[in-house]
Amino acid sequence: MQKINLSSAYLEKQNAFVTLVKEVQFYLNSKEYKKQGYVLNEFIKMKWNISQAQAYRYLICAKVLDQLKEFEIKPSYERLCRSLYNNAKTSSQMKLLWSTVLIKAGGRPDFINSTHISKILKELSQNKQYDDICHFEDNIMNKVEKSLNKISKEKKHKQLNLNK
């Protein structure tokens, strides 16, 4: 992994975001709000002054950050996480996409936005070198289609043999 000279402002923003997201994840997954006698909406509003929908978006961020835990530079706001989550279907896609985004950002992670993520995923999916990572669904669908065709042929042969 390449070392990049980051501004302390970005690192502070990233650390604050990661801390908030992990805190939301912990409290919601452990159902701490129930232990304290609150319903979910009340607890979220009291603890962080955010909506329940925002708390769930932070849970999505937590999933993304968990997959990117080995990276020093991580997304520092919710929209980036959501874009990664919506574009990358597997952990390997997520890591490939984020590492490529960081390289293309050229040491300026504060310039990364969700549009970059979509564009870079498109570039990666057109690169034959990453076919196994970016087009794994195509491989699965081809296997399913072959299997269904085989079963269909076998049924037709059985029906033809029964009709004789």
N, C-alpha and C positions, 0 to 999 in steps of 0.2 A: 504494500500500500504506500502511496506517495505522501510524503509529509508536505503540508501546505501551511504557509504562514498566515494564520487567521487573525482577524482583528479581535481584540478582547470584547468588543461590543457584540459581535456575532456569537462568540462563545458564551457570553452571559445570557443572550437571548435564547440560544439553544439549550443551555442548562436549565433556565427557568421554565422553558416549554416542556422539556423532558421530565422535570420534577413534577410539574402540574399534571401532565398526562399520566405518569406513573402513580401519582397520588389518587387521581380519579379512578384509575384501574384497580388499585388496591381496595379502596373503599367500596366500590360497586361490586367487585368480584367476591369480597369477603362478606358482603351484605351487612357492613358495619352500621348502616343507617337503621336497620331493623333492631340490632342490638341496643342502639341508643333510643329506640322507641319512636322513630320517625318513619313517615312514608317517603318513598324515593324522591318525589318532587320537592318536598319540604327540605329534605336533607341537602339536596344539590343546591337549592336556592340559598340556604343558610350557610353552607360550607364554602361555596365558590361564587355565589351570585351569578349562576349561569342557568340556562334552561336544561331540561332533561335531554332534548335533542342535541344540544351542544355537548353534554356529558357523553352521549353515545358516539358522537363524532370523535371525541377524545379517546374512546375505547378503540375505535378504528386506528387512530394515531398510535396507540399503544401496541397494536398488532404489528404495524409497520415498523415502529422503533425496535420491537423485539427481534424482527427479522434483520434489522440493520445494526444489531448490537456491536458487531466487530468493527464498525466504521467509527473513526474519530469524529468525522463531520456527519451530522445527522440533520434531517429536516428540522426547521425551527419554527414552523407554524402549521396549523391544521390543514390548510388548503393544499400544501405540498404533500402531506401524508395522504390526503384523500385522493389526490391525483395519482400517486404511486400505487395506492390500494386498488384504484379502479383500472389502472393500466397493466399492472403486473399480476399475472394469475398464479404464479408459483414463487416460492422463496428464491429459487435460482434466478428467475426473471427479475425479481425485485432487486437482488444484489447486483446483477449485471446492469440493470437500468440505472440504479443509483451510482454505481462506480463510474459508468459512462457519463452520466450527468455531471458528476464532480470533475471528471477530467475535462469535459467540454467547458465547464465554468472557469477553468484556468485559475484556480486559486481564489475565486470570488464567489463563495457560496451564497452570499447575500443577493446576487443577481439571478439566482435560480428561481424560476416560477413554473407554474403548472403547464404552461404552453411549451416550455422547453422539454418537459417530461414527455408529453405526447409526441412531439417532433422526434425526439431521440429514440423513443420506442419504435416509431415508424422506420427510422433509419436502421435500427438493429434488426427489425423483422425482415428487412429487405436484404440484409447481409447474410449470405449463404453460410458464413462461418458460425453463425448462431442459430441455424435452423433447428437443431435439436432442443434448444432452450426456448426459442420464440414460437416455434410451430409444433409444440408437443401435442396440441389439440388435434392438429391435422393427422398426426400419426395415429392417435387413438381412434379418431373417426374412421380412418382407413381400415384399421384392424376390425372395428365394429362392423363396418360395411362388408368387408370380406367374410366375416363370420356369418352375418345375416344372409349374404348371397349363398354361402355354402349350405346353410340350414334350409333355405328356400329351394335350392336344387335337390337336396335330399328328400324333401317333402314331395316335390314334383315327381321324382323317380318312384317313390313309394306309391303315390296315387296312380301313376301310370302302370305300375306292376299290379296293383289291386284291380284295376279296370280290365286287365287282360283276361 
